[in-house]
Amino acid sequence: MEELELKFEDLNVKESIKRAIADVGYIEMTPIQKAALPVVLEGRDIIAQAPTGTGKTCCFAIPGIDIVDVDNPDVQVLVLCPTRELAMQVSGEFQKLAKFTQGLRVCTVYGGQDIEKQIMALKRKPQIICGTPGRIMDHLRRRTIKIKKIKMLILDEADEMLNMGFREDLDVILENVKHPHQTVLFSATMPEGIKRITENYQKDAVTVKTTYKDTDLPEIDQYYVELAESNKIDCLSRMIDTYNFKQALVFCRTKRKVDELSFSLTSRGYQVECLHGDMKQTSRDKVMDMFRNGLIRILIATDVAARGLDINGIDAVFNYDIPDDIEYYVHRIGRTARAGRTGAAYSFVVKKELYRIKSFSRELKTSIVQIAPPSYAQAKDAKVKNILKELINSNKDTNLIEYLNYIYITLSDEGYPFEPEMIGAAFLKQLIDTDSRFKDAGLDLSVTKTKKSGTLDGYTRVFINLGRIDHLNKAELVDLITQNHLVESAKIMGIDIMNTYSFFEVPTNKVDSLLKFLNNRMYNGREINVEVSTGKKKTSSKKEEKTKRTTTKTKETKKEEKPKKENAKTRGTKDKFLTEHSKKKKSSDAPKKKETKEKKTSDKKTNKRLEIKW
């Protein structure tokens, strides 16, 4: 009971640190701070497991500052972080808490920054260094950092450092700290690699773990939307328009998906930037500065790239791809509702992932509510209202009479049959309408299918007279359909490639323009014929296809006449080869039969096949 009532003012630390804590505004401790801070202040090694956003940095920053002898210029505290962003965040926390501690210096080193500048900063003799393992190793080789007299070594988000390939660097750094010291390890998960580090480099470590039920996420409203994969982009666009988020963070599973989504949203007119590991450090810094300053409305990132991202203005987090682990889910949604603000988290879930979001809800002991995706009409209505509000608010103190006169004069001189307010409506329409190539098709984004055809609501099934015999595959069919940019590749569904024909499904409002574009065009020497499929969906199983091929071959064998030359021309080089081969086959039928009879009466293989004249 006494431990639960522990407050910052009760800590046995320097008065300058308590003053800084009060200045920052920290009063009550989070669960991880109550559990870990007393242990670290005792000087014991610790293994602490806690999710992001729970105040774990204080657990080692306060003891780290308290342990430093400001009269000693040696490096006394070393903090290792997986990313540059996290290293800067941790360094900033140290500087805030050391605000009133005279003579204490903090330095940050990381890859992507000019190493000469870092060397100049290190010459000022900082007692606390925060950095990434790779750059710390560079400085150790150059002897610009010496860690022989370290008192405290901190590994923050150790599991991510292992995931990012820093295992060998960590071993080298840990092995080079010979001086008696305290090792503090924080990690969201505890894989085997972390256990090996604790066994090799810690002594009598205390294990502290705060479960997810102990973490405080009451201000984050959590929702999920069940969607088909192809409808995610439309759902995200509609939610951005409907809820008018000031700043949103979107998480994708892969770097490729981040780039693709960034391109799609930019094409739709949104202020979007992306953040992932393949970007240069200077580019990442630029993106982060723009996002912090509110110049970017939507940031799309991978999990690793967003480590250490601490921005108070994020009012919504989207799991565009739902994470595999609950740890990552908590890390992601913890980026919103910072500094006492409220926030919302939305997860896009395909049917096979429903079990995962439900398991998250059970483990977190919180409600993740299912909501329906906004309709096209809802999103459009909200977008119109938001634009009008912005126009009105930005022009409150502007004299618009001059521009109104322009409208009256133009209407009068040109004789346009419009009222002045219709011009305003036309301007509004122009603002609302986006590029037709990437416009929301206005579909119902629910995952229900029509019972009769099996075709998605809002989609139409289309027949095309091309198939495998024309060397057509799914990729080439998609390229053919998207040539005129009327339909996005993600919107093409239900592709079935048959032998001589194929089917596919596209949004109903795109069908007429697509038929007009494709019909009478040529593909590999054939004239294309495309029409709306009126029959039932033909799935043509492998067995049916095999039966068709066998029947066709039987008919060809029975024919005594040579195949017509037109077939070879119409079907391409593949059929030409078959035609020539059939000629050879016909001329060799009689000898083959004779040879078979002779083989039956002989015990050994004969060379009679060599006598056959081809």
N, C-alpha and C positions, 0 to 999 in steps of 0.2 A: 504493500500500500504506500509505503514511504517513497519507493522508487517511482511510482506512478505520479506522485505529486512533485517530483523534482523539477525545478525551474532553472533558467539560465543564471539568475542572480545567486543561486545556491552553489554554483560551481566554484571549486577551489582553484581559481586562475588569477592572473594578474589583473589589477584594477583597470589598466588601460584596455584590456580585452573586454571586460564587462561594460566599460563605457561605450566601446564600439558596438557591442551587441545591442545595447539599449538604443544607440544612435540609428542602427539599421532597423530596429523595430521588432526584433525577435523577443517574444515573451514566453509562450508555452512551447514545450518540446513535442516533436513528433515521436511516434513509437520507436523508430530506429535511433533517434537521438537519446531517448531515455535509456534504451538498452545498451548502446555502444559507447556513448560519451564517457561514462564513469570508468569503463574498462580501459579505454585508450588513455585517459588521464592517469590511470594507475601505472602506465608504462608497459602494459602487457601486450603481447602479440594477439591479433584478433582476425577472425574470418567473419565478415559481416555480409549477409545476404539481404538485399533490399532493392525494390524497384526505384526507378527514377522519380524525381519530383517529390521525394519524401524528406529532403533536408539532410541527406547523408554527407554532403561536403562539409557541413559544420562539425561532423563527428571526428574528422581528422584535422580540419583547419584550425579550430580552437586549440586542441592539444599541440598542434605543430607550432603555432605562434608562441604558445606558452613555454615550450621546451627550448626555444632559440635563445642563445646568449648573444645579445646585440653587439657586445664588445669583441666578439670573435668573428673574423671575416670569412671563415671557412663555410662551405656548404654544409648545412646541418639537417635540412629537410629536403627530400627529393620525392616529387610526385610524378608517377608515370600514368599517362592517359592514352587511350587508343586513337583519338583524333585531335586535330588542331583546335576545333571548336570547343571540345571539352576541356582541353588544356587551358584555353583562354578563359573559359567560364570559371574553372577552379582557381586560376590565378587571380581573377577579379574578386572572388570570394575571400581569398587570403588578404588581398589589399584592403577590402572593406573592413575586415575584422582586425587588421593591423593599423588602422587609421591613426590611432593614438599611441602606438608603440614606436617611440623614437628610435631611429637607427636601424630599423628592420627593413631589409630590401628584398623584393620578390622579382624574379625574372622568368619569362616564358620562352621556351625554345621549341620549334617545330619545323618540320619539313615544308619546303615551298617558300620560305622566307630567306632573304639574303643572309648567309651564314656569317659574313663579316660584320653585319649590324649586330648579330647576336653575340659575337665575340667581344665587340665594344661594350655591350651591356654586361657581359660576364666579368669584364675588367673592373666593374664597379663593386665587385665582391658581394653578390647577393647571398643571403643565408638560406633562402628558400628558392628552389627551382621547380617549375612545372613544365613538363614536356612530353613529347612522344618518344617511344623507345628508339626508333630509327635515328632521329636527330640527336638524342642523348648519346647514342653510340658514336656518331660522327665526332661529337665534342670530346668524348673519352679518348678516341684515337688521336685527336689533335692535342690532347692534354689541356684543353681549354676549360674542362670541367674535371674536378677531382672529388671523388666520393669516398675517400678513405676515412674521413672523420664524420660520416653521417650518423645522426642520432635517430632519425625516423625515416623509414622508407615506406611510401604509400603506393599501392597498386589500385587505381580507380577503374572500375569496370574491367576487371581482369579477364573475364570471359571473352569480351570483345577483342582484347589485345591478342588473345590466342586465335580467335576466329580470323583476324586480319593478318596472321602469319608472323607475329612478333615473338614466337616461342623462343627461338635461338637468342634473340637480342635480350629478352628477359633473363634467360639463363646466364648470359655473359655479365649483365649488370648486377644481378643478385650475387653471383660468385665473387665479384670484385669488391663487394662491401665486406671488408674484413673486420672493421671496428664493431664492437658490441653495439647493437642498435635494435630498435623496435620496428617490426614489420606489420603494417596495417593493410589488409586486403579486403576490398569491396567488390562484390560481384552479384549480378542479377541471377545467375545460374551457377551450378556447381558441377561442371563436367570433370572427367578424369584428369585432364591437364591441370586444372586448378588444384585438385587434390594432391597431385604430384608436387606442385610448387609448395603447398603448405607443409607437406611431409619433409621436403628437402631444405626449405629455407625459413621455416618458422619453428619456434620453440614454445611448447606448452600453450598453443594458441587457444583462445576462447572463441567458441562459435556462437554467433548471434544471428538470429533469423527472424525477420518480421514477416508474418504471413500476409497474404493479400487482404484478408478480412481485417487486419490491423491498419492497413493503409487508408488514408483519408481521401476518398474520391467522391464526396457527396455533391459537390458543385458541378460535376460533369454529368450531363444528361446523355445517356447512351441509347443508341437506336441501331437497328439493322434493317436493310431493305433486301428482299429476295428478288434477284434479277437473273435474266439470261446474260451471259458474258458480253454479247454484242450490244446490249442495251445500257451498259454501264456509263458510256460517254454521254448519252442523252440524259440519263438520270442525274449525273454530276452537273451538267450544264443547267438543267432545270432547277436543281436545288440551290445552285449559286444564284440564279435569277430570282427564285421564289423567296429565299431567306436573306438575300442581299448581305452576305457576310463581308465584313470589312477586310479581314484577312483569314485565309484558310490554308491548312497544311494537308497535302494529299500524299498518302504513302502507297508506293507500289513495291512489288516483290523484287523486280529486276531492273537493271539500268536501262535495258532496251525498252521496257514498258514505260519507264519514266520519260524517255525521249519521245516515244510514240504519242503518249498522252499530252505531253507538252506541245507537240506540233499540232495535234487535233484541236486543243483548246485555244491556242494562239490563232489558228485559222478561223475559229468561231468568234474572234474578237475579244478574248479575255486577256487581262494582264497576267501573264504566266512566266515563271522561270523554273528551271529544274536544278537539282542538286544531287550529284552522285560521285562515286569514287574515281571515275575516269576523267573528271574535269580537272584542269590545272588549278593549283592553289589560288592563283590570282583571280581566276574566274569565280571560284567558290567564294572568295572574300568579297568580291564585287556584288555577287548575288545576295549574300547575307546582309551586307550594308544596305542594299536597296530594300530588302524585305524588312529590316529593322526600322528603316525610315518611312515605311508605308508606301514606297513607290511601286511595290509589287503586291498585287492582291492575293495571288495564289502561288504557293510554292509546292512543287512536286518533288518528292525525295525518296531515296531508299532508306532503310533502317540505319545503316552504318553512317551514311552521310549526315543524318539528322542527330547523331549523338552529340550531346552537349549543346543543342539548340535551345537557348533560353530566351524566349521573346514573350513579353507580357501581352502583346496585342492580338494573339491568335485566339479567335472566338469559335473555331470549328476545326476538327480533325476528321479526315476521311480515310478509312481503310479501303482504298480502291481494290486492293487485293488483301484479303483477310490473312493475318499472320498465322503461322503454324503453332506457335507457342504462346501461352498466356503471358509470359514475361515480356515478349515483344508487344503484345496488345496493350499491356499496362504502360510500357515505355512510350508507346505512340500516343495514347489518349492523354497521358500526363503532360503533353506539350501544351494543352489548353487549360483554362481555369487557373492560370498562374496569378500570384500576388493577390489572392482573395477574390479574383473575378470568377464569373460563371463561364461555362463553356459547354460545347456539345460534341459528341463523337458519333460518326455515322459509319457503319460497316456495310459494304456491298457484298452480298453472299449469294453464290450460286447454290442450286439445290443440294449437291453432294457435300457442301460445306456447312449445312445447317446444324449438324451435330456439334461442330466445333464452337460455334457462337453460343450454343446452349450450354456447352461444358464450361465456357468462360463465365457465363452468368452464374452457374452453380458454384464454381470455385471462388469467384469474387463475392458471392453472396449479395449480388446486386441485380437489379432488373435491367435487362437489355431489351427494349421494347421494339416490336416489329411495327414498321410504318409502311404505308403504300408510297410508291414513287409519285412525285407531283405529275399531274397531267400537263399536256402541252398548253391547254387553255389557262391553267393556274399560273404556269411559269410566265406566259406571255402577259397576262393581266398584271402580275407582280412587277415584271420588267417595265411595263408602260408606266405604272404608278411611281416606281423608283426613279425613272428618268425624269418624269414630270417634277417630282420633289426636288431632284438635284438642279433642274433648270430654274425652278422658282427660287430656291435658296441661293443659288449662285448669282441670280439677277435681281435680287431684292432692291439693291441700291443703284441699279443701272437705269439710265434714261433710255427707254425703248421706243420713244415717239419717232425718232429719226428712222428707225427700221420699219415701224408701222407705216410711215409715209411711203417708203419704198414699195411696200406691198400694195397700198392703194393706187399709187401712180402706175405701177406695172400692170395691175389688173385692168385699170381704166384704159391705158394706152394700147394694150394688146387685145383687149376685148375678151379676156378669159372669163368663162361662165362660172367663176368661183366666188364664194364669200371669203372675206379675209381670214376667218377662223379655219377654213379648209386648208389654207397654206400651212397653218400651224400643225394641222393633222397630217399633212403630207410630209413635213419635216420629221414629225414623230415616227411615222411609218418608216422613213428612211433610216432613222436611228435604230429602230427595232429590227428591221430586216438585215440578216447577215448574208454572207456570200452563199449563193444558191448551191454551190458545190458541196458545202459542209453543213447546210441547214438541217436542223432537227426535222425529221420526217413526220413528226406529230403522231407517232404510234402510241398505242397503249402498251406501257412497259411492263405490265403484269406478265407472269410466266404461264398463264393459262393458254391452252390450245383448243382450237375448235374440234369438236368430236368427230365430225364427218370426214374432213380431209386430213387432219393432223397438221395442218399449216398454222403457223403462229397468227394470232389476231393482228390485223393490219398489214399482213403480207399476202402476196399472190404467187401461186406456183406457175412457173413458165417453162414451156417446152422449147428445146433447140435441136435442130437436126444434125448435130455433131456428136461424135462419140469416140470411143477408144480407137476405132478403125481409122479415124482422122488424126490420130496421135494427140488427142485432147486429154488433158488431165485437169485436176481441180485448180492448180495454180494458174494454168493457161486460161481456163474459163473465167476465173476471177479477173485476170488481166484484161481479157476481152470485154467483160462487163463494165469495168471501171475506166475504160479508155476515155470516155467523155466526161468523167468526173461527176456524173449524176448520182452515182451510188458509191458509198464508202465500202471498202472490202469487208469491214466488220459487219455490214448490214446484209451481206449475201449469205443466205441460210439454205439448209436442206439440199445441198448439191448431191446429185446422183448421176454418175457417169456410166452410161450403158455402152453397148457395142457400137450401135449406129445412131444413137440419140442420147440426150441428157435432159435433166430437170434441175431447176434451181428456184429459190424463193427470194423475192425482193419486196421492199415496201410498196404497197398498192399505189401510192401516189407517184411512184417513179416508173410504173409499168409502161404507160403510153409513150413517154419520151424515150425509154429504153428500146421499145419495139421499133420505133421510128428510126433510131440510130443504128440498130443492129441489122435489121432486115435488108436483104439485097447486097450486103457487104460480102467480101470473099475471105475465106479462111483455108489456107493450104489448098488452093485451087477449087474449093467448093463454095457455092453460093449459100449464104446463111439464111435460114428460115426460122423465125422466132414467133411464137404465139402463146397466148394464155392457155394453160392446161385446163381442160374442162372435165377430164376424167378423174378417177381416184389416183392418189399418189402411188406411183409405180416404184416399188422398192427393188424389185427384181433381185431376189436372193442369188447367192453364188450357184446354188443348185440349178435354178432356172436358167441362169446364164450358160452353165455348162451344158444343159440339155439343148439349149438353142444352138450352141456351137457344134455339138455332136450331130444334130439334125442337119445343119447346113453342110457339114463335111460329108455326110452320107449322100445327100442330094448331089453334091459336086462329083462324088466318086461314080455314082450311077450314070451321070451324063456321059454320052459318047461323043457329043459334039464338043468342039473347042470352045472355051469361054470367049464371049464377045470382047472385041478390043475396046469397046466403049467403057467396060467395067474397069479396065486397067487405067484408062485416062481419068475416069471419075474418082476412083479410089486411091490414086497415087502410086508411088514406087513400090510400096509393100505388096499391092495386088499384082503388079507387073511381075514381081519375083514369083508369086504363087502361080501365075499363069504359065510362065516358062517352066516351072517345076512340074506342073500338071502335064505338060507336053512330054517331058522325060519320063514321068511316071506311066503315062499311057503306053509309050513305046516299049517299056520294060515289063509290062504285065505278064505276057506269055512266058518269057524265059524264067521269071521268078516262080511261077506255078510249077514248071517242069522241075526246077531245082529242088523245090520243096518235096516233091514225090520221091526224087532220087535220094534225098537225105534220109528219108524214113527207112529205106532199105539198107543203108550203110551204117556201119558202126563208127567209122572215123569221119572227120570233116574232110570234104573234098575241095578241090580247087576249081570246081566248075563255075563258080561265080566269076572267076577271072576271064572265062570264055564269053561272058555276056558282053555284047557290043552295045555301049551306051551312045 
